[in-house]
Amino acid sequence: MAYWSLYRKWRPRTFAEVVGQEHVVRTLQNALRTGHVAHAYLFAGPRGTGKTTVARLLAKGLNCARGVTPEPCLECESCRRIAAGTSLDCLEIDGASNRGIDEIRELRERSKFAPQEGPYKIYIIDEVHMLTTEAFNALLKTLEEPPPHVVFVLATTEAHKVPPTILSRCQRFDFRRFGEDRITEHLRQVAAAEGIQISPEALRLIARHAEGGMRDALGLLEQCLAYAQGTESGAQVDEAAVSTVLGLVPEELIGRFIEAAARRDLPGALGVVDEVFASGADARQFVHSLAQKLRERVMERVSGPQGQGEALRDTLSVDDLLRWGDYLAGAEVELRAGASPRFILDLTVLRLVLGEGGEGAGDRYAERLAALEAKVARLEERLKAGPEGVATGPEEVAAGGLGEVLPEPRRRSEAVAAGRQEQADSDGERLPHVEPPAGGEMAALDQPVAGGERAAVPWPDILNEVRRRNIQVHALLREARPHVLREGTLHLILPDGLSFHKNSLEQPRVMAMLERVISRQLRMPVRLQFHLGDRDLGDGDVQKNPPGLQKGEGAPASGSRQPEGGAGKTEVMSARTESESSAAGVLPPSAWPEADALLRHPLVQKALELFEGRVVQVMPARAGRTEKVERAERDDRAGQVEPAARVERGEPAE
């Protein structure tokens, strides 16, 4: 007699011998007992859980010589042929190799013929999810209304790939994985019946690596038995033999690696890795074994100290164990992708021992976070105390006020603010153009003006704001360069030949938008005048009173000052009286000294520095606003005003 593998020899012959699928067995036995057999079944589940075996038992129960019965006799010709796979009425089809529409058409034609030996013709289609879409469509009609003598049994490991139209026409049974205890007990019974001497530890190790499949467990047992028969121990199967057959890393190496990693002993951990590769073990198997052992350590850490887990209790926290789990899971994915095993494993060891940021990174991050939280708490306390609780002088700030949060002032922002302030007091001497530096710095018109002061025009900021509002206007304006700011008029030069750009930019609506943007950036009323030709304009080329700018509407009078505030922006529209400006929500020139003092307040300055912010607009007192402005603000709060309307009123669009 030919030799049979253990999984074939110990395949269940009756429903009573089926292990671990009681919910399926009971339902099918009751259906056979009552005669309520469906025309199509779908058996879904992992490999090695008994799908094909139960399908054959169902065929025996349908075609047994005793009739339809839940307990076939196993002696009749039909039962013997079904068990041997030679029955003409029980056809097993491999869906992976017979997946086309032609095979399904042939099956559909053959199903019309009556069975030859029993009352039913059973079609068992294994791996049915491998059928093509056309094949499923061809099977659909026959599966919905099969001949009365036909029963279909579809088996698959990936039920989610079966079309819903097929699923809805079948009774579905989900086969479950076997637990380690169930596999261990079944292997013990098989070993006792076969006369195999095997240790309980070896049985448990085989059950663990079978991953819930009984067929895989029996195959591993047979392989370990064949290995042990050629050793000095004879037919005795122990844990060492199973580890050798499975290519497992010895438990002793796994324990040494965990101890070294827990002590942050990088040379010791890398030394264990060297031993693993020297022994010829697979890197993926090492990572898998380490992950399994890590799971045991997590359970020990949560439930209480047991064995080696007690020694690690004081060195590894639950967070450390979870972090290790993340690293090992990532290493398994990278190794499966075919990367360099040694490089991936060494990198994983570095992460396990040192962490992402190197040695002591977690402690450093915790200290920095605690210090920052303490500073924020002190700042909140001072802000709640009001102006009297905030340092108001340089001496107080240096002595431990808000300066401890941001010890160094933003010198560049202060210099920019000073440049804008000096521009308000200048008499508008001609200033040559300077190309804007990279990174959005100020484009300085830094020719000395009256009194030796200097002025600055934030040209890159102006271009960015114009681009945000209208990209077409930005494309025209970027060809221009600022030449001189005099008497409230900014003169811009366009290269020769760009008359189209000049005419387009001088259109009333475009000019109005540009003047609003530039006035907001400079925090003073500004008019624009474009010139063609890259030349040094003389006094006669610059109009003292450009069109539309009446006398007295230029720069603020001598002695008046603009509000400061870093890179703050205050929109001041030209050609308006102070009362009109106040009514429109724009700060009039007479209120600039008060606003200047407000923006120089230490609380405002430190708030700007702390949050890296800037002043967008300084508004007049609420009492001076008109009913129209108040109604518009109420609409803003209710979300009823479009961004374009807010821009038209001189407010920033979101």
C-alpha positions in Angstrom: 0.0 0.0 0.0 1.3 3.5 -0.9 2.3 5.8 1.9 -0.3 8.4 2.8 0.6 11.7 4.4 -0.7 12.3 7.9 -3.2 15.0 6.8 -4.7 12.7 4.2 -4.7 9.7 6.5 -6.4 11.6 9.3 -8.9 13.4 7.1 -12.4 13.1 8.8 -14.6 10.5 7.2 -17.8 11.4 9.1 -19.3 14.6 10.5 -18.5 13.3 14.0 -14.8 13.4 13.3 -14.7 17.0 12.2 -12.7 19.1 14.7 -13.5 22.7 15.6 -16.3 23.5 13.1 -19.3 22.6 15.2 -21.5 25.4 13.9 -21.1 24.2 10.3 -21.5 20.5 11.1 -24.6 20.9 13.1 -26.4 23.0 10.4 -25.5 20.6 7.6 -26.6 17.6 9.6 -29.9 19.1 10.4 -30.4 20.0 6.8 -29.7 16.4 5.7 -31.9 15.0 8.5 -34.9 17.2 7.5 -34.3 17.1 3.7 -34.0 20.9 3.5 -30.8 20.9 1.4 -30.0 24.2 -0.4 -29.0 24.2 -4.0 -25.8 26.2 -3.4 -23.4 26.6 -0.5 -20.4 28.8 0.0 -17.7 27.6 2.3 -15.3 30.5 3.2 -12.3 30.4 5.6 -8.5 30.2 5.9 -6.6 27.3 4.4 -6.5 24.0 6.3 -9.8 24.5 8.2 -11.8 21.7 6.5 -13.8 23.3 3.7 -13.2 20.6 1.1 -13.5 17.8 3.6 -16.9 19.0 4.8 -18.0 19.4 1.1 -17.1 15.7 0.5 -19.0 14.7 3.7 -22.1 16.6 2.4 -21.8 14.7 -0.9 -21.6 11.4 0.9 -24.7 12.3 2.9 -26.6 13.1 -0.2 -25.6 10.1 -2.3 -25.3 7.4 0.3 -27.0 4.1 -0.4 -29.1 4.6 2.8 -30.6 7.7 1.2 -30.1 11.3 2.3 -28.6 11.0 5.8 -26.4 12.9 8.2 -24.5 9.7 9.0 -23.2 8.1 5.7 -22.4 4.4 6.0 -18.9 4.6 4.4 -19.4 1.1 3.1 -21.5 1.6 -0.1 -20.0 2.1 -3.5 -21.0 5.8 -3.6 -19.3 6.6 -0.3 -16.1 4.8 -1.2 -15.9 6.5 -4.6 -16.5 9.9 -3.2 -13.7 9.3 -0.6 -11.4 8.2 -3.3 -12.3 11.1 -5.6 -13.5 8.8 -8.5 -17.3 9.4 -8.2 -19.0 10.4 -11.4 -21.6 12.3 -9.5 -19.2 14.3 -7.2 -17.0 16.5 -9.4 -14.2 18.6 -7.8 -13.1 21.5 -10.0 -10.1 23.7 -9.3 -11.2 27.3 -9.9 -7.6 28.5 -10.2 -6.9 26.4 -13.3 -10.5 26.2 -14.8 -11.4 29.8 -14.4 -12.5 30.8 -17.9 -15.9 31.1 -19.5 -15.5 28.1 -21.6 -15.0 25.7 -18.7 -18.1 27.2 -16.9 -20.2 26.8 -20.1 -19.1 23.2 -20.3 -20.1 22.7 -16.6 -23.4 24.3 -17.2 -24.2 21.9 -20.1 -23.1 18.9 -18.2 -25.2 19.8 -15.2 -28.4 19.3 -17.3 -27.8 15.5 -17.4 -29.1 13.3 -14.7 -26.8 11.7 -12.1 -25.5 8.2 -12.9 -25.1 6.6 -9.4 -27.1 8.6 -6.8 -30.0 11.0 -6.6 -27.8 14.1 -6.7 -24.9 15.5 -8.8 -22.6 17.6 -6.6 -20.2 20.2 -8.0 -17.4 21.3 -5.7 -15.6 24.4 -7.1 -12.5 25.1 -5.0 -10.9 28.6 -5.0 -13.9 29.9 -6.7 -12.7 33.5 -6.2 -10.2 32.9 -9.0 -12.9 32.7 -11.7 -13.1 35.5 -14.2 -15.9 38.0 -14.3 -17.2 36.4 -17.5 -17.1 33.0 -15.9 -19.1 34.3 -12.9 -21.7 35.8 -15.2 -22.0 32.5 -17.1 -22.5 30.6 -13.8 -25.0 33.1 -12.4 -28.1 31.9 -14.1 -27.4 28.2 -13.5 -26.6 29.0 -9.9 -29.9 30.9 -9.4 -32.1 28.2 -11.0 -30.1 24.9 -11.1 -31.7 21.6 -12.1 -33.4 19.9 -9.1 -30.7 17.2 -9.0 -27.7 19.6 -8.8 -26.0 20.9 -5.7 -23.2 23.4 -5.9 -20.5 23.8 -3.2 -18.2 26.8 -3.7 -15.1 27.0 -1.5 -12.8 30.0 -1.2 -10.2 31.6 1.1 -11.1 35.1 0.0 -14.8 35.5 0.1 -14.6 39.3 -0.4 -13.5 38.6 -4.1 -16.7 36.7 -4.9 -19.3 39.0 -6.6 -22.3 39.9 -4.4 -24.6 38.4 -7.1 -23.0 35.0 -6.4 -23.0 35.5 -2.6 -26.7 36.3 -2.5 -27.6 33.0 -4.2 -25.6 30.8 -1.7 -25.9 29.8 1.9 -22.6 30.9 3.4 -20.6 29.1 6.1 -17.5 30.7 7.6 -14.9 28.2 8.7 -12.8 29.4 11.7 -9.2 29.0 12.5 -8.2 26.4 15.1 -6.9 27.6 18.4 -3.5 26.5 19.7 -5.0 24.3 22.4 -7.3 22.5 19.9 -4.4 21.9 17.5 -2.2 20.7 20.3 -4.8 18.3 21.6 -5.5 16.9 18.1 -1.7 16.4 17.4 -1.3 14.6 20.7 -4.1 12.2 19.7 -2.5 11.6 16.3 0.9 11.1 17.8 -0.4 8.6 20.3 -2.2 6.7 17.6 0.8 6.7 15.3 3.3 5.8 18.1 5.2 9.0 17.8 7.1 10.2 20.9 7.0 14.0 21.1 7.3 16.4 24.0 4.5 18.7 25.0 6.8 21.7 24.3 7.3 20.5 20.7 3.6 20.0 20.2 2.9 23.6 21.5 5.6 25.0 19.2 4.1 23.2 16.1 0.6 24.4 17.0 1.9 28.0 17.3 3.5 28.0 13.9 0.6 26.3 12.2 -1.3 29.6 12.3 -4.7 28.1 12.9 -4.5 25.5 10.1 -4.9 21.8 11.1 -3.5 20.6 7.8 -0.4 22.7 8.2 0.0 21.3 11.8 -0.2 17.7 10.6 2.3 18.4 7.8 4.8 20.0 10.3 4.4 17.1 12.6 5.2 14.6 9.8 8.2 16.7 8.7 9.6 16.8 12.3 9.1 13.1 12.7 11.1 12.4 9.5 13.9 14.6 10.8 14.0 13.0 14.2 14.2 9.5 12.8 17.7 10.2 11.5 19.0 11.6 14.8 20.6 9.9 17.8 17.3 10.3 19.7 15.6 8.0 17.3 11.9 8.8 16.8 11.8 11.2 19.7 10.7 14.7 18.6 11.7 17.4 21.0 11.6 21.2 20.9 15.1 21.5 19.4 14.2 19.3 16.5 11.1 21.4 15.8 13.2 24.6 15.9 15.7 23.2 13.5 13.0 22.0 11.0 11.2 25.4 11.2 14.4 27.4 11.0 13.6 29.2 14.2 16.1 31.3 16.1 17.0 29.7 19.4 15.1 31.0 22.4 18.4 31.6 24.2 19.4 34.2 21.5 16.0 35.9 21.6 16.3 36.2 25.4 19.8 37.6 25.2 18.8 40.2 22.6 15.8 41.4 24.7 18.0 41.8 27.7 20.7 43.7 25.8 18.1 46.0 24.2 16.4 46.6 27.5 19.8 47.7 29.1 20.5 50.0 26.1 23.5 47.8 25.3 24.0 48.5 21.6 27.2 46.4 21.2 25.5 43.4 22.9 22.4 43.6 20.8 24.4 43.9 17.5 26.5 40.9 18.7 23.3 38.8 18.9 22.4 39.8 15.4 25.8 38.7 14.2 25.2 35.3 15.8 21.8 35.0 14.1 23.3 35.7 10.6 26.3 33.4 11.3 23.9 30.5 12.1 22.2 31.0 8.8 18.8 31.9 10.3 16.4 34.0 8.2 16.1 37.7 9.1 12.4 37.6 8.7 12.1 34.6 11.0 14.2 36.4 13.6 12.0 39.5 13.5 8.9 37.3 13.7 10.2 35.3 16.6 11.2 38.5 18.4 7.7 39.9 17.8 6.1 36.7 19.3 8.3 37.0 22.3 7.6 40.7 22.6 3.9 39.8 22.7 4.5 37.5 25.6 6.4 40.2 27.4 3.6 42.7 26.9 1.1 40.2 28.4 3.4 39.5 31.3 3.9 43.2 31.9 0.2 43.8 31.9 -0.9 40.8 33.9 2.1 40.6 36.3 5.7 39.4 36.5 6.3 35.9 35.2 9.7 34.4 34.6 12.0 36.7 32.6 9.3 39.3 32.4 9.9 40.1 36.1 13.5 41.0 35.4 12.4 43.4 32.6 9.7 45.0 34.6 11.9 47.8 36.0 13.7 48.5 32.7 10.9 48.4 30.1 7.6 50.3 30.4 4.5 49.5 28.5 5.3 52.4 26.2 8.7 51.0 25.4 7.2 47.6 24.6 4.6 49.2 22.3 7.3 51.3 20.6 9.3 48.1 20.0 6.2 46.5 18.5 5.8 49.4 16.0 9.5 49.1 15.0 9.3 45.3 14.5 6.1 45.6 12.5 7.7 48.1 10.2 10.8 45.9 9.8 8.7 42.9 8.8 7.0 45.0 6.0 10.4 46.2 4.8 11.9 42.8 4.8 8.9 41.4 2.9 9.5 44.1 0.2 12.9 42.6 -0.6 15.2 45.2 1.0 18.7 44.4 2.3 18.0 42.1 5.3 21.1 43.0 7.3 20.7 46.7 6.8 17.1 46.7 7.8 17.8 44.5 10.8 20.7 46.7 12.0 18.6 49.8 11.6 15.8 48.2 13.6 18.2 47.4 16.4 19.4 51.0 16.5 15.8 52.2 16.8 15.0 49.7 19.5 18.0 50.5 21.6 18.4 54.3 21.0 15.0 55.4 19.9 14.2 57.7 17.0 16.1 60.7 18.3 19.2 58.9 19.7 20.1 58.2 23.3 18.0 60.1 25.8 15.8 61.7 23.1 12.6 61.0 25.0 14.0 62.6 28.2 15.2 65.7 26.3 11.8 66.1 24.6 10.0 65.7 28.0 12.2 68.4 29.6 11.7 70.8 26.8 8.0 70.3 26.9 7.8 70.8 30.6 9.9 74.0 30.4 7.6 75.4 27.6 4.5 74.6 29.6 5.9 76.4 32.6 6.7 79.5 30.5 3.2 79.5 29.0 1.6 79.2 32.5 3.6 82.2 33.8 2.6 84.2 30.7 -1.0 83.4 31.2 -0.8 84.5 34.8 0.7 87.9 33.9 -1.8 88.4 31.1 -4.7 87.7 33.5 -3.2 90.2 36.0 -3.6 93.0 33.5 -1.2 95.8 32.5 0.0 96.2 36.1 1.2 92.6 36.0 3.3 93.0 32.9 6.8 94.4 32.7 6.6 98.0 31.3 10.2 99.0 31.1 13.4 97.6 29.6 14.8 97.1 33.1 11.8 95.1 34.2 11.7 93.0 31.1 15.4 92.2 31.4 14.9 91.4 35.0 12.6 88.5 34.3 9.4 89.8 32.7 8.1 88.5 29.4 11.6 88.6 28.1 12.3 85.1 29.5 9.8 83.7 27.0 11.5 85.4 24.0 14.8 86.8 25.3 16.0 88.2 22.0 14.0 91.0 20.2 13.2 90.7 16.5 15.7 93.3 15.4 14.9 93.1 11.7 11.2 93.8 12.4 12.1 96.8 14.6 14.4 98.1 11.9 11.6 97.8 9.3 9.2 99.6 11.6 11.8 102.4 12.2 12.3 102.7 8.4 8.6 103.2 7.9 8.4 105.7 10.7 11.2 107.8 9.2 9.4 107.8 5.9 6.5 109.7 7.4 8.9 112.5 8.5 10.9 112.7 5.3 10.5 115.4 2.7 10.5 113.0 -0.3 14.1 113.2 -1.7 14.7 111.1 -4.8 15.7 107.5 -3.8 17.3 105.1 -6.2 15.9 101.6 -6.7 17.4 98.6 -5.0 16.6 95.1 -6.1 14.6 93.2 -3.5 16.7 90.6 -1.7 15.7 86.9 -1.6 13.3 85.7 1.0 10.8 88.6 0.9 13.0 91.2 2.6 12.2 94.9 2.3 13.1 96.7 -1.0 14.9 99.7 0.5 14.9 103.1 -1.1 18.0 103.9 0.9 19.3 107.1 -0.6 19.7 109.5 2.4 16.8 111.9 2.6 16.4 115.1 4.5 17.9 114.9 8.0 20.0 111.9 7.1 17.1 109.5 7.7 16.2 106.5 5.5 13.0 105.2 4.1 11.8 101.7 3.0 9.2 100.4 0.7 8.2 96.7 1.3 8.0 96.0 -2.5 8.0 92.2 -2.2 5.1 92.3 0.3 3.2 94.7 -2.0 3.7 92.3 -5.0 2.6 89.3 -2.9 -0.6 91.1 -1.7 -1.4 92.2 -5.3 -0.9 88.7 -6.5 -3.3 87.4 -3.9 -5.9 89.8 -5.0 -5.5 89.7 -8.8 -2.8 87.6 -10.5 -3.2 89.3 -13.8 -2.5 92.7 -12.3 0.5 91.1 -10.5 1.9 89.9 -13.8 1.9 93.5 -15.1 3.1 95.2 -11.9 6.1 92.9 -11.4 7.7 94.6 -14.4 7.8 97.9 -12.5 10.3 99.1 -9.9 9.9 101.8 -7.3 11.9 104.9 -8.0 11.0 107.7 -5.6 8.4 108.4 -2.9 7.7 112.1 -2.7 4.8 114.2 -1.4 2.6 111.1 -1.0 3.2 109.9 -4.5 5.1 106.7 -5.3 6.7 106.9 -8.8 7.1 103.6 -10.5 9.3 103.0 -13.6 8.4 100.5 -16.4 11.0 99.5 -19.0 10.8 101.2 -22.4 8.3 99.5 -24.8 5.8 98.4 -22.1 3.2 100.9 -22.9 0.6 98.2 -22.7 1.5 97.5 -19.1 1.4 101.2 -18.3 -2.0 101.7 -19.9 -3.4 98.6 -18.2 -2.1 99.6 -14.8 -3.4 103.2 -15.1 -7.0 102.0 -15.5 -9.1 103.6 -12.7 -10.2 100.3 -11.0 -6.7 98.9 -11.2 -5.1 102.1 -9.9 -7.6 102.3 -7.0 -6.8 98.7 -6.0 -3.1 99.3 -6.1 -3.3 102.5 -4.1 -5.3 100.7 -1.4 -2.8 97.9 -1.2 0.3 100.2 -1.1 -1.4 102.6 1.4 -2.1 99.7 3.7 1.5 98.5 3.4 3.1 101.9 4.0 0.4 103.0 6.6 0.0 106.3 4.8 -2.1 107.7 2.0 -0.2 107.0 -1.3 -0.9 107.9 -4.9 0.8 106.1 -7.8 2.4 107.5 -11.0 3.9 105.2 -13.7 6.7 106.3 -16.0 8.2 104.6 -19.1 11.9 104.5 -19.5 14.7 103.4 -17.1 16.2 106.7 -16.4 17.0 109.0 -13.5 14.0 111.3 -13.2 14.8 114.9 -12.4 12.7 117.2 -10.3 11.0 118.5 -13.4 9.9 115.0 -14.4 8.1 114.4 -11.2 4.7 116.2 -10.8 4.4 118.0 -7.6 0.7 117.6 -7.5 -0.3 114.5 -9.6 -3.7 114.3 -11.1 -6.4 113.6 -8.5 -4.2 114.6 -5.5 -5.3 117.9 -4.2 -3.2 120.2 -2.2 -2.8 119.1 1.4 -3.5 115.4 0.6 0.1 114.2 0.5 2.2 112.9 3.3 1.3 113.7 6.8 2.4 117.1 8.1 5.6 117.6 9.8 5.5 116.4 13.4 2.8 113.8 12.8 3.9 110.2 13.2 2.6 106.8 11.9 1.8 104.0 14.2 4.6 101.5 14.7 4.4 97.7 15.3 6.9 95.6 13.5 5.5 94.6 10.2 2.1 96.1 11.0 -0.2 97.5 8.3 -2.6 100.4 8.8 -4.7 101.5 5.8 -5.0 105.2 5.4 -7.0 106.2 2.3 -6.2 109.5 0.6 -8.5 112.4 -0.4 -10.5 112.1 2.8 -11.0 114.3 5.8 -10.4 113.1 9.3 -14.1 112.7 10.0 -14.7 110.8 6.8 -11.8 108.5 7.6 -13.1 107.9 11.1 -16.5 107.1 9.8 -15.2 104.6 7.3 -13.3 102.7 10.0 -9.9 104.1 8.9 -7.5 105.7 11.4 -7.2 109.5 10.7 -3.7 111.1 10.8 -4.6 113.0 13.9 -4.9 109.7 15.8 -1.5 108.4 14.7 0.4 109.5 17.8 -2.1 107.8 20.1 -2.0 104.6 18.0 1.8 104.9 18.0 1.9 104.9 21.8 -0.6 101.9 21.8 1.6 99.8 19.5 4.7 100.6 21.5 3.1 99.2 24.6 5.2 96.3 26.0 2.2 94.0 26.2 1.4 94.5 22.5 5.1 94.2 21.5 5.6 91.0 23.3 2.3 89.6 22.0 3.5 90.2 18.5 6.9 88.6 19.1 5.4 85.6 21.0 2.9 84.7 18.3 5.0 86.0 15.4 2.1 88.2 14.4 1.7 91.6 12.8 -0.8 94.5 13.2 -3.3 94.3 10.3 -5.2 97.5 11.1 -5.7 100.1 13.8 -9.4 101.0 14.1 -10.8 104.3 15.5 -13.1 104.3 18.6 -16.5 102.6 18.1 -18.4 105.8 19.0 -17.2 107.5 15.8 -18.6 104.9 13.4 -21.6 105.4 11.3 -24.7 103.2 11.2 -23.6 101.8 7.8 -20.3 100.6 9.2 -21.9 99.0 12.3 -24.4 97.2 10.1 -21.6 95.9 7.9 -19.7 94.6 10.9 -22.9 92.8 12.1 -23.2 91.2 8.7 -19.5 90.1 8.9 -20.1 88.4 12.2 -23.2 86.7 10.7 -21.1 85.5 7.7 -23.3 87.4 5.2 -20.6 89.6 3.5 -18.5 88.2 0.7 -14.7 88.6 0.9 -14.8 91.0 -2.0 -17.0 93.4 0.0 -14.6 93.3 2.9 -11.7 94.2 0.6 -13.7 97.1 -0.8 -14.1 98.5 2.7 -10.3 98.2 3.2 -10.4 95.0 5.3 -8.3 91.9 4.6 -10.0 89.1 2.7 -9.8 85.7 4.3 
